[in-house]
Amino acid sequence: MKVVFKANKMYTSGNAIGIKYNRKIYTNLIIVGRSAYIPSVKGYSWQIGR
């Protein structure tokens, strides 16, 4: 898993964390606080935790 911190955002890549969206699993994520975003999918975010 590769993690980079830049401008209060955490960029992750690798096979440790993934989000399944439209039958594809995306492993390149941007995490801000408790929300995760997929850079190539605009307009959607996913909540992390409870």
N, CA, C and O atoms as a Tripos MOL2 file, in Angstrom:
@<TRIPOS>MOLECULE
protein
  200   199    50     0     0
PROTEIN
NO_CHARGES

@<TRIPOS>ATOM
      1 N           0.8480   -1.1730    0.0000 N.3       1 MET1
      2 CA          0.0000    0.0000    0.0000 C.3       1 MET1
      3 C           0.8910    1.2320    0.0000 C.2       1 MET1
      4 O           1.8380    1.3250    0.7810 O.2       1 MET1
      5 N           0.5870    2.1580   -0.8640 N.am      2 LYS2
      6 CA          1.3520    3.3970   -0.9780 C.3       2 LYS2
      7 C           0.4790    4.5500   -0.5040 C.2       2 LYS2
      8 O          -0.6630    4.6890   -0.9440 O.2       2 LYS2
      9 N           1.0100    5.3770    0.3920 N.am      3 VAL3
     10 CA          0.2640    6.4960    0.9670 C.3       3 VAL3
     11 C           1.0780    7.7780    0.7890 C.2       3 VAL3
     12 O           2.2720    7.8110    1.0840 O.2       3 VAL3
     13 N           0.4180    8.8350    0.3030 N.am      4 VAL4
     14 CA          1.0540   10.1450    0.1320 C.3       4 VAL4
     15 C           0.1340   11.1940    0.7510 C.2       4 VAL4
     16 O          -1.0690   11.2010    0.4920 O.2       4 VAL4
     17 N           0.7050   12.0850    1.5750 N.am      5 PHE5
     18 CA         -0.0560   13.1830    2.1630 C.3       5 PHE5
     19 C           0.2750   14.4580    1.4140 C.2       5 PHE5
     20 O           1.4410   14.8170    1.2510 O.2       5 PHE5
     21 N          -0.7950   15.1540    0.9490 N.am      6 LYS6
     22 CA         -0.5850   16.3880    0.1910 C.3       6 LYS6
     23 C          -1.7980   17.2900    0.4020 C.2       6 LYS6
     24 O          -2.9200   16.8820    0.1010 O.2       6 LYS6
     25 N          -1.6000   18.4950    0.9070 N.am      7 ALA7
     26 CA         -2.6530   19.5080    1.0790 C.3       7 ALA7
     27 C          -3.8570   18.9680    1.8450 C.2       7 ALA7
     28 O          -4.9860   19.0550    1.3610 O.2       7 ALA7
     29 N          -3.6280   18.4110    3.0350 N.am      8 ASN8
     30 CA         -4.6710   17.8670    3.9130 C.3       8 ASN8
     31 C          -5.4640   16.7220    3.2860 C.2       8 ASN8
     32 O          -6.5810   16.4400    3.7190 O.2       8 ASN8
     33 N          -4.9150   16.0730    2.2940 N.am      9 LYS9
     34 CA         -5.5460   14.9120    1.6670 C.3       9 LYS9
     35 C          -4.5850   13.7390    1.7200 C.2       9 LYS9
     36 O          -3.3700   13.9180    1.6360 O.2       9 LYS9
     37 N          -5.1320   12.5380    1.8580 N.am     10 MET10
     38 CA         -4.3240   11.3370    1.8630 C.3      10 MET10
     39 C          -4.6260   10.5640    0.5840 C.2      10 MET10
     40 O          -5.7670   10.1700    0.3450 O.2      10 MET10
     41 N          -3.6150   10.3510   -0.2250 N.am     11 TYR11
     42 CA         -3.7580    9.6210   -1.4740 C.3      11 TYR11
     43 C          -3.2620    8.1980   -1.2430 C.2      11 TYR11
     44 O          -2.1250    8.0060   -0.8130 O.2      11 TYR11
     45 N          -4.0970    7.1960   -1.5220 N.am     12 THR12
     46 CA         -3.7020    5.8090   -1.3280 C.3      12 THR12
     47 C          -3.7530    5.0690   -2.6500 C.2      12 THR12
     48 O          -4.5510    5.3930   -3.5290 O.2      12 THR12
     49 N          -2.8940    4.0750   -2.7810 N.am     13 SER13
     50 CA         -2.9230    3.1670   -3.9250 C.3      13 SER13
     51 C          -2.3660    1.8280   -3.4550 C.2      13 SER13
     52 O          -1.6620    1.7560   -2.4480 O.2      13 SER13
     53 N          -2.6780    0.8000   -4.1720 N.am     14 GLY14
     54 CA         -2.2870   -0.5460   -3.7810 C.3      14 GLY14
     55 C          -3.5210   -1.3900   -3.5640 C.2      14 GLY14
     56 O          -4.6410   -0.9070   -3.7300 O.2      14 GLY14
     57 N          -3.3330   -2.6290   -3.1980 N.am     15 ASN15
     58 CA         -4.4600   -3.5560   -3.0930 C.3      15 ASN15
     59 C          -5.0140   -3.7100   -1.6810 C.2      15 ASN15
     60 O          -5.8580   -4.5780   -1.4590 O.2      15 ASN15
     61 N          -4.5740   -2.9020   -0.7200 N.am     16 ALA16
     62 CA         -5.0390   -3.0520    0.6580 C.3      16 ALA16
     63 C          -6.4480   -2.4910    0.8660 C.2      16 ALA16
     64 O          -7.2370   -3.0790    1.6050 O.2      16 ALA16
     65 N          -6.7750   -1.3620    0.2270 N.am     17 ILE17
     66 CA         -8.0810   -0.7210    0.3840 C.3      17 ILE17
     67 C          -8.6670   -0.5090   -1.0070 C.2      17 ILE17
     68 O          -7.9800   -0.0300   -1.9090 O.2      17 ILE17
     69 N          -9.9360   -0.8660   -1.1790 N.am     18 GLY18
     70 CA        -10.5870   -0.6620   -2.4680 C.3      18 GLY18
     71 C         -12.0620   -0.4010   -2.2990 C.2      18 GLY18
     72 O         -12.6600   -0.8140   -1.3060 O.2      18 GLY18
     73 N         -12.6570    0.2820   -3.2640 N.am     19 ILE19
     74 CA        -14.0940    0.5470   -3.2860 C.3      19 ILE19
     75 C         -14.6500   -0.0430   -4.5660 C.2      19 ILE19
     76 O         -14.1380    0.2170   -5.6550 O.2      19 ILE19
     77 N         -15.7030   -0.8420   -4.4310 N.am     20 LYS20
     78 CA        -16.3390   -1.4350   -5.5970 C.3      20 LYS20
     79 C         -17.4370   -0.4940   -6.0820 C.2      20 LYS20
     80 O         -18.3430   -0.1470   -5.3240 O.2      20 LYS20
     81 N         -17.3550   -0.0850   -7.3410 N.am     21 TYR21
     82 CA        -18.3050    0.8480   -7.9350 C.3      21 TYR21
     83 C         -18.5150    0.4460   -9.3880 C.2      21 TYR21
     84 O         -17.5520    0.3390  -10.1470 O.2      21 TYR21
     85 N         -19.7580    0.2220   -9.7790 N.am     22 ASN22
     86 CA        -20.1040   -0.1910  -11.1490 C.3      22 ASN22
     87 C         -19.3000   -1.4070  -11.6100 C.2      22 ASN22
     88 O         -18.7120   -1.4090  -12.6910 O.2      22 ASN22
     89 N         -19.2870   -2.4280  -10.7740 N.am     23 ARG23
     90 CA        -18.6370   -3.7210  -11.0620 C.3      23 ARG23
     91 C         -17.1240   -3.6590  -11.2070 C.2      23 ARG23
     92 O         -16.5120   -4.6340  -11.6440 O.2      23 ARG23
     93 N         -16.5090   -2.5400  -10.8530 N.am     24 LYS24
     94 CA        -15.0620   -2.4220  -10.8680 C.3      24 LYS24
     95 C         -14.5830   -2.0890   -9.4660 C.2      24 LYS24
     96 O         -15.2950   -1.4370   -8.7020 O.2      24 LYS24
     97 N         -13.3880   -2.5300   -9.1280 N.am     25 ILE25
     98 CA        -12.7970   -2.2150   -7.8340 C.3      25 ILE25
     99 C         -11.7000   -1.1720   -8.0640 C.2      25 ILE25
    100 O         -10.7430   -1.4010   -8.8040 O.2      25 ILE25
    101 N         -11.8680   -0.0320   -7.4140 N.am     26 TYR26
    102 CA        -10.9150    1.0660   -7.5300 C.3      26 TYR26
    103 C         -10.0200    1.0780   -6.2980 C.2      26 TYR26
    104 O         -10.5210    1.0660   -5.1740 O.2      26 TYR26
    105 N          -8.7300    1.1000   -6.4900 N.am     27 THR27
    106 CA         -7.7900    1.1120   -5.3720 C.3      27 THR27
    107 C          -7.0610    2.4350   -5.2310 C.2      27 THR27
    108 O          -6.3790    2.6520   -4.2290 O.2      27 THR27
    109 N          -7.1840    3.3260   -6.2050 N.am     28 ASN28
    110 CA         -6.6000    4.6710   -6.0880 C.3      28 ASN28
    111 C          -7.6530    5.5700   -5.4530 C.2      28 ASN28
    112 O          -8.6550    5.8940   -6.0900 O.2      28 ASN28
    113 N          -7.4370    5.9700   -4.2200 N.am     29 LEU29
    114 CA         -8.4340    6.7330   -3.4650 C.3      29 LEU29
    115 C          -7.8210    8.0080   -2.9190 C.2      29 LEU29
    116 O          -6.6090    8.1020   -2.7220 O.2      29 LEU29
    117 N          -8.6870    8.9960   -2.6750 N.am     30 ILE30
    118 CA         -8.3370   10.2200   -1.9580 C.3      30 ILE30
    119 C          -9.1780   10.2170   -0.6940 C.2      30 ILE30
    120 O         -10.4050   10.1540   -0.7620 O.2      30 ILE30
    121 N          -8.5240   10.2860    0.4620 N.am     31 ILE31
    122 CA         -9.2350   10.2480    1.7380 C.3      31 ILE31
    123 C          -9.0750   11.6000    2.4140 C.2      31 ILE31
    124 O          -7.9590   12.0630    2.6470 O.2      31 ILE31
    125 N         -10.2140   12.2330    2.7290 N.am     32 VAL32
    126 CA        -10.2470   13.5150    3.4190 C.3      32 VAL32
    127 C         -11.1500   13.3280    4.6360 C.2      32 VAL32
    128 O         -12.3590   13.1470    4.4950 O.2      32 VAL32
    129 N         -10.5630   13.3730    5.8260 N.am     33 GLY33
    130 CA        -11.3560   13.1620    7.0370 C.3      33 GLY33
    131 C         -11.9300   11.7530    7.0650 C.2      33 GLY33
    132 O         -11.1800   10.7780    7.0960 O.2      33 GLY33
    133 N         -13.2660   11.6390    7.0540 N.am     34 ARG34
    134 CA        -13.9230   10.3330    7.0620 C.3      34 ARG34
    135 C         -14.5810   10.0180    5.7210 C.2      34 ARG34
    136 O         -15.4290    9.1280    5.6530 O.2      34 ARG34
    137 N         -14.2140   10.7210    4.6630 N.am     35 SER35
    138 CA        -14.7850   10.4880    3.3380 C.3      35 SER35
    139 C         -13.7030   10.0060    2.3790 C.2      35 SER35
    140 O         -12.5510   10.4330    2.4570 O.2      35 SER35
    141 N         -14.0890    9.1130    1.4780 N.am     36 ALA36
    142 CA        -13.1760    8.6160    0.4530 C.3      36 ALA36
    143 C         -13.7300    8.9720   -0.9170 C.2      36 ALA36
    144 O         -14.9340    8.8770   -1.1540 O.2      36 ALA36
    145 N         -12.8580    9.3770   -1.8030 N.am     37 TYR37
    146 CA        -13.2110    9.7570   -3.1600 C.3      37 TYR37
    147 C         -12.3930    8.9370   -4.1410 C.2      37 TYR37
    148 O         -11.2420    8.6000   -3.8640 O.2      37 TYR37
    149 N         -12.9800    8.6120   -5.2880 N.am     38 ILE38
    150 CA        -12.2510    7.9950   -6.3850 C.3      38 ILE38
    151 C         -11.9560    9.1100   -7.3860 C.2      38 ILE38
    152 O         -12.8870    9.7620   -7.8590 O.2      38 ILE38
    153 N         -10.6980    9.3450   -7.7180 N.am     39 PRO39
    154 CA        -10.3690   10.4740   -8.6030 C.3      39 PRO39
    155 C         -11.0550   10.4150   -9.9720 C.2      39 PRO39
    156 O         -11.4040   11.4610  -10.5200 O.2      39 PRO39
    157 N         -11.2550    9.2310  -10.5310 N.am     40 SER40
    158 CA        -11.8380    9.1370  -11.8660 C.3      40 SER40
    159 C         -13.3610    9.1470  -11.8650 C.2      40 SER40
    160 O         -13.9680    9.1920  -12.9360 O.2      40 SER40
    161 N         -14.0050    9.1060  -10.6810 N.am     41 VAL41
    162 CA        -15.4700    9.1330  -10.5770 C.3      41 VAL41
    163 C         -15.8600   10.4490   -9.9190 C.2      41 VAL41
    164 O         -15.5460   10.6760   -8.7510 O.2      41 VAL41
    165 N         -16.5330   11.3030  -10.6490 N.am     42 LYS42
    166 CA        -16.8880   12.6270  -10.1440 C.3      42 LYS42
    167 C         -18.2650   12.6030   -9.4850 C.2      42 LYS42
    168 O         -19.1790   11.9290   -9.9620 O.2      42 LYS42
    169 N         -18.4060   13.3420   -8.3900 N.am     43 GLY43
    170 CA        -19.7040   13.5310   -7.7740 C.3      43 GLY43
    171 C         -20.1020   12.5100   -6.7180 C.2      43 GLY43
    172 O         -21.2030   12.5980   -6.1750 O.2      43 GLY43
    173 N         -19.2390   11.5380   -6.4090 N.am     44 TYR44
    174 CA        -19.5740   10.5350   -5.4080 C.3      44 TYR44
    175 C         -18.4960   10.5030   -4.3390 C.2      44 TYR44
    176 O         -17.3110   10.6900   -4.6150 O.2      44 TYR44
    177 N         -18.9430   10.2580   -3.0960 N.am     45 SER45
    178 CA        -18.0010   10.0360   -2.0000 C.3      45 SER45
    179 C         -18.5680    8.9430   -1.1050 C.2      45 SER45
    180 O         -19.7770    8.7100   -1.0820 O.2      45 SER45
    181 N         -17.6950    8.2830   -0.3760 N.am     46 TRP46
    182 CA        -18.0930    7.1930    0.5000 C.3      46 TRP46
    183 C         -17.6160    7.5030    1.9070 C.2      46 TRP46
    184 O         -16.5080    8.0030    2.1010 O.2      46 TRP46
    185 N         -18.4590    7.2020    2.8900 N.am     47 GLN47
    186 CA        -18.1240    7.4510    4.2840 C.3      47 GLN47
    187 C         -17.3120    6.2860    4.8260 C.2      47 GLN47
    188 O         -17.6200    5.1240    4.5630 O.2      47 GLN47
    189 N         -16.2770    6.6070    5.5830 N.am     48 ILE48
    190 CA        -15.4390    5.5990    6.2210 C.3      48 ILE48
    191 C         -15.7910    5.5890    7.7010 C.2      48 ILE48
    192 O         -15.8670    6.6530    8.3160 O.2      48 ILE48
    193 N         -16.0010    4.4480    8.2740 N.am     49 GLY49
    194 CA        -16.3480    4.3210    9.6820 C.3      49 GLY49
    195 C         -17.8490    4.3920    9.8770 C.2      49 GLY49
    196 O         -18.6240    4.1430    8.9530 O.2      49 GLY49
    197 N         -18.2450    4.7310   11.0790 N.am     50 ARG50
    198 CA        -19.6570    4.7560   11.4330 C.3      50 ARG50
    199 C         -20.2260    6.1460   11.3890 C.2      50 ARG50
    200 O         -21.4110    6.3380   11.6630 O.2      50 ARG50
@<TRIPOS>BOND
     1     1     2 1
     2     2     3 1
     3     3     4 2
     4     3     5 am
     5     5     6 1
     6     6     7 1
     7     7     8 2
     8     7     9 am
     9     9    10 1
    10    10    11 1
    11    11    12 2
    12    11    13 am
    13    13    14 1
    14    14    15 1
    15    15    16 2
    16    15    17 am
    17    17    18 1
    18    18    19 1
    19    19    20 2
    20    19    21 am
    21    21    22 1
    22    22    23 1
    23    23    24 2
    24    23    25 am
    25    25    26 1
    26    26    27 1
    27    27    28 2
    28    27    29 am
    29    29    30 1
    30    30    31 1
    31    31    32 2
    32    31    33 am
    33    33    34 1
    34    34    35 1
    35    35    36 2
    36    35    37 am
    37    37    38 1
    38    38    39 1
    39    39    40 2
    40    39    41 am
    41    41    42 1
    42    42    43 1
    43    43    44 2
    44    43    45 am
    45    45    46 1
    46    46    47 1
    47    47    48 2
    48    47    49 am
    49    49    50 1
    50    50    51 1
    51    51    52 2
    52    51    53 am
    53    53    54 1
    54    54    55 1
    55    55    56 2
    56    55    57 am
    57    57    58 1
    58    58    59 1
    59    59    60 2
    60    59    61 am
    61    61    62 1
    62    62    63 1
    63    63    64 2
    64    63    65 am
    65    65    66 1
    66    66    67 1
    67    67    68 2
    68    67    69 am
    69    69    70 1
    70    70    71 1
    71    71    72 2
    72    71    73 am
    73    73    74 1
    74    74    75 1
    75    75    76 2
    76    75    77 am
    77    77    78 1
    78    78    79 1
    79    79    80 2
    80    79    81 am
    81    81    82 1
    82    82    83 1
    83    83    84 2
    84    83    85 am
    85    85    86 1
    86    86    87 1
    87    87    88 2
    88    87    89 am
    89    89    90 1
    90    90    91 1
    91    91    92 2
    92    91    93 am
    93    93    94 1
    94    94    95 1
    95    95    96 2
    96    95    97 am
    97    97    98 1
    98    98    99 1
    99    99   100 2
   100    99   101 am
   101   101   102 1
   102   102   103 1
   103   103   104 2
   104   103   105 am
   105   105   106 1
   106   106   107 1
   107   107   108 2
   108   107   109 am
   109   109   110 1
   110   110   111 1
   111   111   112 2
   112   111   113 am
   113   113   114 1
   114   114   115 1
   115   115   116 2
   116   115   117 am
   117   117   118 1
   118   118   119 1
   119   119   120 2
   120   119   121 am
   121   121   122 1
   122   122   123 1
   123   123   124 2
   124   123   125 am
   125   125   126 1
   126   126   127 1
   127   127   128 2
   128   127   129 am
   129   129   130 1
   130   130   131 1
   131   131   132 2
   132   131   133 am
   133   133   134 1
   134   134   135 1
   135   135   136 2
   136   135   137 am
   137   137   138 1
   138   138   139 1
   139   139   140 2
   140   139   141 am
   141   141   142 1
   142   142   143 1
   143   143   144 2
   144   143   145 am
   145   145   146 1
   146   146   147 1
   147   147   148 2
   148   147   149 am
   149   149   150 1
   150   150   151 1
   151   151   152 2
   152   151   153 am
   153   153   154 1
   154   154   155 1
   155   155   156 2
   156   155   157 am
   157   157   158 1
   158   158   159 1
   159   159   160 2
   160   159   161 am
   161   161   162 1
   162   162   163 1
   163   163   164 2
   164   163   165 am
   165   165   166 1
   166   166   167 1
   167   167   168 2
   168   167   169 am
   169   169   170 1
   170   170   171 1
   171   171   172 2
   172   171   173 am
   173   173   174 1
   174   174   175 1
   175   175   176 2
   176   175   177 am
   177   177   178 1
   178   178   179 1
   179   179   180 2
   180   179   181 am
   181   181   182 1
   182   182   183 1
   183   183   184 2
   184   183   185 am
   185   185   186 1
   186   186   187 1
   187   187   188 2
   188   187   189 am
   189   189   190 1
   190   190   191 1
   191   191   192 2
   192   191   193 am
   193   193   194 1
   194   194   195 1
   195   195   196 2
   196   195   197 am
   197   197   198 1
   198   198   199 1
   199   199   200 2
@<TRIPOS>SUBSTRUCTURE
     1 MET1         2 RESIDUE 1 A MET
     2 LYS2         6 RESIDUE 1 A LYS
     3 VAL3        10 RESIDUE 1 A VAL
     4 VAL4        14 RESIDUE 1 A VAL
     5 PHE5        18 RESIDUE 1 A PHE
     6 LYS6        22 RESIDUE 1 A LYS
     7 ALA7        26 RESIDUE 1 A ALA
     8 ASN8        30 RESIDUE 1 A ASN
     9 LYS9        34 RESIDUE 1 A LYS
    10 MET10       38 RESIDUE 1 A MET
    11 TYR11       42 RESIDUE 1 A TYR
    12 THR12       46 RESIDUE 1 A THR
    13 SER13       50 RESIDUE 1 A SER
    14 GLY14       54 RESIDUE 1 A GLY
    15 ASN15       58 RESIDUE 1 A ASN
    16 ALA16       62 RESIDUE 1 A ALA
    17 ILE17       66 RESIDUE 1 A ILE
    18 GLY18       70 RESIDUE 1 A GLY
    19 ILE19       74 RESIDUE 1 A ILE
    20 LYS20       78 RESIDUE 1 A LYS
    21 TYR21       82 RESIDUE 1 A TYR
    22 ASN22       86 RESIDUE 1 A ASN
    23 ARG23       90 RESIDUE 1 A ARG
    24 LYS24       94 RESIDUE 1 A LYS
    25 ILE25       98 RESIDUE 1 A ILE
    26 TYR26      102 RESIDUE 1 A TYR
    27 THR27      106 RESIDUE 1 A THR
    28 ASN28      110 RESIDUE 1 A ASN
    29 LEU29      114 RESIDUE 1 A LEU
    30 ILE30      118 RESIDUE 1 A ILE
    31 ILE31      122 RESIDUE 1 A ILE
    32 VAL32      126 RESIDUE 1 A VAL
    33 GLY33      130 RESIDUE 1 A GLY
    34 ARG34      134 RESIDUE 1 A ARG
    35 SER35      138 RESIDUE 1 A SER
    36 ALA36      142 RESIDUE 1 A ALA
    37 TYR37      146 RESIDUE 1 A TYR
    38 ILE38      150 RESIDUE 1 A ILE
    39 PRO39      154 RESIDUE 1 A PRO
    40 SER40      158 RESIDUE 1 A SER
    41 VAL41      162 RESIDUE 1 A VAL
    42 LYS42      166 RESIDUE 1 A LYS
    43 GLY43      170 RESIDUE 1 A GLY
    44 TYR44      174 RESIDUE 1 A TYR
    45 SER45      178 RESIDUE 1 A SER
    46 TRP46      182 RESIDUE 1 A TRP
    47 GLN47      186 RESIDUE 1 A GLN
    48 ILE48      190 RESIDUE 1 A ILE
    49 GLY49      194 RESIDUE 1 A GLY
    50 ARG50      198 RESIDUE 1 A ARG
